[in-house]
Amino acid sequence: AFFSAYQQALRNAKVGGAPITNAATGAVSKFKMRPDEALRIMNIEKTALTKQLLDERYKTMFAMNDPAKGGSFYIQSKIYRSREVLEHEVLGIT
């Protein structure tokens, strides 16, 4: 799942990001990540999501994508935003 999320992130980077639709208004936003996308990026099932698992995945994936070690700043950004969305919108951590 991580590999497919990584491939999707690379495709999105090439085309300028993945627009999403707000169901209530039908408006398109390029700047808000949906929780389902965040779960795919972090390779976590919603039913298995815990703060501890999220922190472990974040540390591992963020380090793996360090630009100083040949990784991608774009992917690091997606990982960071994924953690942010999951903490705030799914786990309710502020």
Order of alpha helices (4+ residues) and beta strands (2+ residues): alpha-beta-beta-alpha-alpha-alpha
